[in-house]
Amino acid sequence: MTIQYDRIADALYMYVSGGKVHKTLELEDRLLVDVDTLGNIVGMEILDASNQEELIKNLESNVDTGIPITITSGLPAIV
């Protein structure tokens, strides 16, 4: 999994697989999920990421339990 944070847009994108996006589902007000034609998750986008502290902490705890994540931006999501 690769994570990118765009400080200007305040958006965090998680690349789950290298598949092609077929459609985007809005699961919550600020959580979008991209899926392929089979419904598999390709990636997830968190909007207003700097205000999603609980969600970011859950991601950090998943990293601690062994889910491989690569941070591609040197900018912190929570400032």
C-alpha positions as CSV (number, residue, x, y, z in Angstrom):
1,M,0.0,0.0,0.0
2,T,1.2,3.5,-0.9
3,I,-0.1,6.6,0.7
4,Q,0.2,10.1,-0.8
5,Y,-0.8,13.3,1.0
6,D,-1.6,16.5,-0.9
7,R,-1.2,19.4,1.6
8,I,-2.8,22.0,-0.7
9,A,-6.0,19.8,-1.3
10,D,-5.7,18.4,2.2
11,A,-6.4,15.0,0.7
12,L,-4.9,11.6,1.6
13,Y,-4.9,8.9,-1.1
14,M,-4.1,5.2,-0.4
15,Y,-3.2,3.0,-3.3
16,V,-4.3,-0.5,-2.4
17,S,-3.7,-2.2,-5.8
18,G,-2.4,-1.3,-9.2
19,G,-5.8,-2.0,-10.8
20,K,-7.7,0.4,-13.1
21,V,-10.4,2.5,-11.5
22,H,-13.9,1.6,-12.8
23,K,-15.9,3.9,-10.5
24,T,-15.7,5.8,-7.3
25,L,-18.0,5.1,-4.3
26,E,-18.7,7.7,-1.7
27,L,-18.9,5.8,1.6
28,E,-19.0,8.8,3.9
29,D,-19.0,12.5,3.4
30,R,-15.2,12.6,3.2
31,L,-14.3,9.0,2.3
32,L,-14.2,7.9,-1.3
33,V,-13.3,4.4,-2.5
34,D,-12.2,3.6,-6.0
35,V,-13.1,0.1,-7.3
36,D,-12.3,-1.9,-10.4
37,T,-14.8,-3.7,-12.6
38,L,-15.0,-6.6,-10.2
39,G,-15.6,-4.4,-7.2
40,N,-12.1,-4.8,-5.7
41,I,-10.7,-1.8,-3.9
42,V,-8.1,0.0,-6.0
43,G,-7.6,3.0,-3.7
44,M,-9.2,5.2,-1.1
45,E,-9.2,9.0,-0.7
46,I,-9.8,10.9,2.5
47,L,-10.8,14.5,2.1
48,D,-10.2,17.1,4.7
49,A,-7.5,14.7,6.0
50,S,-5.9,17.0,8.5
51,N,-9.2,16.9,10.5
52,Q,-9.5,13.1,10.4
53,E,-7.2,12.5,13.3
54,E,-8.9,9.3,14.4
55,L,-8.8,7.7,11.0
56,I,-5.1,8.6,10.6
57,K,-4.3,7.1,13.9
58,N,-6.1,3.9,12.9
59,L,-3.9,3.8,9.8
60,E,-0.8,4.2,11.9
61,S,-1.9,1.4,14.2
62,N,-2.4,-0.9,11.1
63,V,1.2,-0.1,10.1
64,D,2.4,-1.1,13.6
65,T,0.6,-4.5,13.1
66,G,2.4,-5.3,9.9
67,I,0.4,-3.9,7.0
68,P,3.0,-2.6,4.6
69,I,2.5,1.1,3.9
70,T,4.9,3.4,2.0
71,I,4.6,7.2,2.7
72,T,5.5,9.0,-0.5
73,S,5.1,12.6,0.8
74,G,7.4,14.0,3.4
75,L,4.6,16.3,4.7
76,P,2.6,15.2,7.7
77,A,-1.1,14.7,7.3
78,I,-1.8,16.1,10.7
79,V,-0.3,19.5,11.3
